[in-house]
Amino acid sequence: MYVSVADVRAEGITVADASDERIEAIIRLAERYIERVTGRFFEPRPQSLTIDGPSGRVLRLGHPIIRIDVVAVDSSSATTPVPIDPSSYRVYNRHLTQGLLIPDDRDDPRIELVRGGDASVGLDAIWPCGVQNVRVAGVFGYTDPDGSPMGVTPMLIRHTTKLLVLRELPLMADLDGREDAQRRWRLTSERTRDQAYTLGALASQGAFTGDREIDLILAVYTRPADLGAA
């Protein structure tokens, strides 16, 4: 999980407010929402991808690269994909291997063939054109460099996860509690004696939850529209 039950408890949530089981379930819900909105995931995940060969030197992937284990290409002369020698390609994950964030390879994750290719599979500095003919296995995910091989979940994503959890803690039957948790950020004036309050207007566009603190962070981490799909 992006955050733990203990992380949420540290924000002042007691057992009387919610059980560990409920908090964990809401954390999972918040994570799925973040991933759905941003088009990314923010932890290391092993994946095996099949990608269309682009007939060019650059093979663009859908998610930031943490580690590449195997790259193989379908061959008409072999019944199974033929592995490519790692010396024949360059992996763009310099945010982890070099601590380089400008340019940030997480925004354009790719594998590029080194000129000369791999004679064993007939590569001549380009990926052969085809449909799902390139196989890539490794570990992927948008993580921040911290000196470890895998990186860590970004601090702002952890913060946003906790904010989303706090919004969802009141039960659905607790209408007043849910309204207070999800709309208090819009409060511009309040009169407790008469139970009257005024809410600021919602953003007309470009908002996810309507909560400015959450939405500004999600917008920063949203996957660029021009990334190739893997």
N, C-alpha and C positions, 0 to 999 in steps of 0.2 A: 504494500500500500504506500501511497505517496506520504501519508502521515499515519501515525499510530493512534490507538485509543488513548495512550498516555499523553500524546501531544495535545489531543483535544481536551483531556482532563486538565492539563496545565493551563488552559485558558479559563479555568474556573467552573467547568461543567462537573457537577456532582453526580453521585449515584442516584440521588433523588430526581435530578433533571432527566437522566437517561441511563439505561443499562449499558454495559459494555457491548452486548450483542446489537443493540439498536445503533450505538455510535459506529460500530464497525460496518453495519449495513449502510448507513448514511455516507460513510467515507467511500464505500464502493460506488454508491450512486453519484457522489460528487466527482469521483475520478472518471466515471463513464461520461458524465456531462462535459467535463473539461476536454476529454479526448474527442468527443463528438464535435464540439464547437471549434477546437483548434485544428483538428485533423492530424494530431500527433499524440504520441504517448511519451511519458517522461520518466522512464525507467528502463534498464537493460532487458531486452527480450530476445531470446533466440528465435530466428526465423529462417525458413528456407523458401526462397523466391524463385519463380520462373518468369523471365523477362524477355520481351521481344528484342531480338538483335537489331540495333539501329543502323547498321551499315556505316559506322563511323568509329572514331577512336574512343568516344566517351559513352559510357553506359551510366545513365542517371537512375538513381534509386529513389524510392518514395520516402524513406526515413533516414535520419542521420545515422552514420555508420559508427559503431563502437569497435567492432572487430569483424574481419572477414576470415572465414575458415576455409571455404572451398569455392572456387569458381570453375564451372565446367561448361562445355559447349557441345550441343548435339552434333553428331557427325554421321554422314551417310555411310561411312565405312566402319562404324562401331555401333553395337546394339545399345550401349549405355553412354551417357554423356562423358566426354573426355576431359579430365581435369586440366586446368591451365597452370603452368609454373608461376608461382607468385612473383618471380623476378620479371615476368612479362607484363605486369600491370602495376599501376600506382593507385593506392587507396587514399581517398580524400577524407581523413578524419583528424586533421591537424590540431583541432581544438583539444584532443586528448593526447596525441603523440608529441605535440610541440607546444601546447598551451597557446596556440595561435587563434585569435578571435577576430582578426581583421586581415584578410577576409575570413568569414565564419563558414566553415564547410558544412555546418548543420543546415544552412540555408540552401545548399546545392550539393547534396551528397552524391558522390559518383565514383566510378572506377574508370581509369583511363589507361588504355594500352600504351606500353612503351614501344617506340619504333623498333621494328624488327620482329615483333610478335612472338608467337610460339610455334615453331616449325612442326612440333608434334601434332598439332591440331589444325595446321594450315592457316594460322592467323597471320595476316600481313598488315599489322597496325590498325586493323578495323575489326569491329565485332561483326560477324556474318549476319546479314539480313535474314530474319525469320520470325516465326510466331512462337513465342515461349521457348526459344531454342537456347537461351542462356540460363544456367542455374547458378544461383548465388546463395550460399549458406553462411550464416554468421550471427552476430549479435547487433541489434539496432535499438535506437531510442534517443530522444533528445535529453541529454544529461549535461550538467555543467562540469568542467574540469576541476578536479580537486587533488590531482597527483596520483589517483588510483587508475587502474586500467579501464574501469567501467564508468567513472564519473558518478555524480550524484544528482538526484532530483533537484531542479532549480528551486532556490529558496522562495521565490515569488509564487511558484506553482504550489508549493507546500502551504504558503500563506493563504492563497486563494482557495485551496481545498478546505482549510479550516473555516474560512468565511462561509463557504457554501454549506458546510456541515452545520454551522450555527443557525443558518437560515431554515434548515430542515428539521431541527430538533423537536419543535412542538408537533404533537400528533395532529393528524388531519382533522380530527373532531374538535380540537382546540382552536377554534376560528380566531379568537382574540389573540392567542399566543402566536399563531402563524402570521397574522396580519402585522403584529408588532415586530416580529423577527424579520419579515420580508419587506416592510414598508417604512420602517423607522428612519431609514436613511433619507427618505423624501420629506420628512417632517420639517415644516418651516415655521409653524406656530402651534401652540397648544394651550387650552384652558381646561385644567383638570376639574374645576368645580362644575362646569357645564358639559364636560366631556366632549369638547369640541376641539378639532385640530384641522390644520391645513396642510395638504401635501403638495410638493413641487411637481411640475409636469414631468412626465416620462419623456425620454429622448425619442424623437420621431423615427430615427433610423440609426443603424450602426451599433445598436445595443444588443447584448445577449440577455442579461438578467434585468437590466435597467439600473442596477447598482453600479455607480461610477467606479468605485474602488475595485470591484471585481472585473468589470468589463474592460477597463484600461489595461489590466494585466493580461487578460485573455487575448485582447487585440494584439498585444506585443508578441505573443507566442503562437499566433495563428499561422498555420502553414501557408507559405506563398502560393498563389494560385497557379503559377507557371511551373511548379515542380512536376516532374514526370512521375507517373504512377508506377508502383512496383507490384 
